C-alpha cells in the first residue's frame, strides 16, 4: 500500500506541475480529452474492443482484427469498398459482432469488395461476423446466442442492422465447444430492414450463413467448401435467399441446406449446388420446411433428407420435383431418417461466373463427368474420366464418346448415372478393338446407376410419361425418333437400388425410337436388368448379358422392336429371368437368343398379356423354361412360328417346360473379344 501511495502522489505532483506550468503561460493550451482505446486502435489500423459511436474505416486500407470487435447498441461501423480486414488466427477470441441496436455498413462493390480473412484462410482460424437484431424468433425476446452469449430477438420484424454488400469472408468457423461453432455470417433475429447482397463465404469450419429466426433476406450468395451446412436456419426464420451458388469439393461436409425446428417457410429462388464428393444436399429436421424454386443439384448422393421423418409436404418445390424414397438401411429405419432423390435439373440456375468479384482458385477437374451436357460435347479417349454423379444430356445437346474411352463410375449408387433426355443424343463410337467402357472400379452390382435414354416414340404410358427412375419425361408419337448411336459399349456394376421396387438397369430405353442404333452392348454384374425397354420401337443387336441379378432382357409398355443375337449367362444364383415381358403385347421379335445357366432359375417369363415372337432359341440349364406369370395364353408366345409347345411342370399351373423350340444351335460368340473389356 505504501508503494502504491507513493506512486499516486508522484503522479498527482506531476499532474499539478503540468497544470501550474500551463497556468503560468500567457496562452494556455486547451485540455484535450483522451480518446477511447478502441478509437486509438482503429486509427492505428487495429480492430479490437467495443465501438460505442459511429466510425468509418479508411477506404482501401488493411486493418488487423486482433481480438473481439463489438459494435454496441447505438453505434455503427462503416466499411468502404476495398477495405481488407486481416484476422489473427485466434479461434473463438477473434470475431466481429454487431449487438442489438448497432449497425454495420459494408459498402463493397464488384470492383472492390470488402474482404475479411485470416492470413492463411484456413477453416476455423477465426470466428466470423455475427449480427444481432430485434426481429422475432421462436427463441423469444432477449434470447441468448449460442456464440458469444449475445442477446437477440424482439418484436420489430423491420429492424435494420445495416448493409452488407460485396463481402468476402474466409477461414471462419472457430470451434466453441463440441456442439457449437462460429459461422461465416450469423444472423440472430435480424430484421428485414437489413440489406444483404453479394456475400461470399469460403473455407468455413461450420456453416456458411445461418439464420436464427428473424426476417432478413439475402441475395447473391457464393458459398464454397464450408464444412457443415452452406445455408442453415432455425427458430422460425422466414426470410428468403435469391441466387446462391454452392460448391463442395472436400468430403464429409454436412449439407447444402439445413432447416431446423419450427417451419417459418423461408423462400429460396435459384439455388445451384454442385458437389464433386457426394454427400447430402437438403436436410430438414423436425417439422422444418421451405418453398424452393429454380433448384439445381449435381453430385449429391442424397438430394433430400427428412432427418426426423418430417412430412415431405413441408418442402414445396415450385418446379414440381417429386421426392422418391431411397431404399433404407436398418439404421435409418430405426432413427426415422428418410432419404429421397429429386428429379432436379442439373442445368445451373446460377453460374459461378456470376461471382467474378470473388477471389477463389476453385476449379473442377476436366476429367470429372457430372452435371448437364449442353451443346455438343466430345470426350477425349486419352483422358481417364470419372463419372462422379449424374451426367445428363439435355434436349438439343449431343454427347460423343470416341472409341477406346474409359469412364470410371464412382461407387455412388443412385446418384451416379448417364441419362439422355428427350431431344438429346448420345454417340458412343466404340469399335471391336477399342470398345467404350463405363464401369465402377470393383464392378459390383449396384455400384452405380447405368445408362438411360429417353425418346419421343410411342408407349402405352402415354405422351410425356414420367420414368420410375430419375423422374425423366419420355414418350410421344414419333416412332422413328433418333436418340443417337451406341456401338461396342461395356457396362459393369450397374443397377443401383432406388427403393424397394425400383432400380436402375444397365441400359434403360424409355420410348426410344427406331432410328436409334443399339449394337454390340455388354452388361455385366448388374443388380437389376441388363437391358429394359419401356415402350418405344428401338431394336438392338449383339447383346452380351452376364450375371444381371434381375432380368437379362426386360420390356413393358408395348415395346415392339427387336433383339437379334443375344448371349445370356447366369452363374450366380438368385437372378430373376432371361426374359421378362410385361403388360400389353407389342409382339417384339427375338432372333438367335442363347441363354445358359449353371444355377437353375427361370428362363422366359411373361406377365399379364405380354408376349413375343422368338426364333433361334437355345435355352440350357433352367429349372423353368416358361412362366406365364399371370396365366396369359401360350399363344401370346410364338416360338419358331407356332404357339409355344409346353407342358406344365408337376404341381404348377403357370410354369412350363418347353417341349420344342429351345434347342437351336448356340450363338457363337468366340469373336466377341470386346465383351469383357475393362477399365
Number of C-alpha atoms within 10 A of each C-alpha: 6 7 8 9 10 11 12 12 12 12 12 12 12 12 12 12 12 12 13 11 11 14 12 10 10 7 8 11 9 7 6 6 6 7 9 12 13 18 19 14 16 20 13 11 17 20 27 22 20 19 24 18 14 15 16 13 17 17 16 15 14 17 21 20 26 19 22 19 21 22 26 20 15 14 20 22 22 18 24 21 24 22 23 20 22 21 29 19 24 18 23 23 17 25 26 26 25 28 24 28 19 25 26 25 18 22 19 24 16 16 12 17 25 26 22 26 25 26 14 13 20 18 23 27 27 34 36 31 22 24 24 27 34 27 28 29 28 18 18 16 16 17 17 15 16 13 17 16 9 18 19 29 28 22 16 18 20 18 23 23 28 22 19 20 21 28 28 23 26 30 30 38 31 27 21 16 9 6 7 13 23 30 32 32 25 23 25 34 38 35 29 23 18 22 18 21 19 23 27 27 29 28 24 34 27 29 32 35 26 25 26 26 29 35 30 28 23 21 18 22 26 25 28 24 25 33 23 22 28 34 22 24 27 24 23 26 32 23 20 19 21 19 23 28 25 26 23 25 17 16 13 13 21 19 25 30 22 24 30 23 17 17 22 24 20 20 17 22 19 19 24 25 27 24 26 21 19 25 22 22 25 24 25 27 20 16 20 28 28 20 15 23 19 20 24 20 25 29 29 28 22 23 24 25 25 24 22 18 18 19 13 18 10 16 21 17 19 12 13 12 17 16 20 20 16 18 18 17 9 9 9 15 12 9 11 13 16 22 22 21 24 18 18 21 19 23 20 20 19 23 17 15 9 12 20 11 17 23 12 10 6 12 7 12 10 9 15 18 26 22 23 18 22 16 13 13 14 11 15 16 16 10 12 14 20 20 26 28 31 27 23 27 28 22 15 14 20 22 22 18 21 20 22 22 23 25 25 22 32 21 25 25 25 28 27 29 29 24 26 27 24 28 19 24 26 23 18 22 19 23 16 17 13 18 27 30 26 29 28 25 16 13 21 18 24 28 28 35 34 31 23 23 25 26 33 26 27 29 28 19 18 16 16 17 17 15 15 14 20 21 17 20 19 29 28 23 16 17 20 18 23 22 27 22 16 21 21 26 29 25 29 33 30 38 32 27 24 24 15 10 8 16 24 29 32 35 26 23 25 34 37 35 29 22 16 22 18 21 19 23 28 28 30 27 24 34 27 29 32 35 25 25 25 26 29 35 29 28 23 21 19 22 26 23 28 24 25 34 23 22 28 34 23 23 27 24 23 26 31 23 20 19 21 19 22 26 22 24 19 24 14 16 13 15 21 19 25 30 22 24 30 23 17 18 22 24 20 20 17 22 17 21 25 24 26 20 21 13 15 19 20 23 25 25 25 27 19 16 20 27 28 19 19 25 18 21 24 18 23 17 16 21 16 19 25 26 25 23 19 14 14 17 16 20 13 19 25 19 21 17 11 14 14 22 18 16 15 15 16 9 7 10 12 18 23 23 19 19 12 13 20 23 14 15 13 18 17 10 13 6 8 15 11 21 25 18 19 18 17
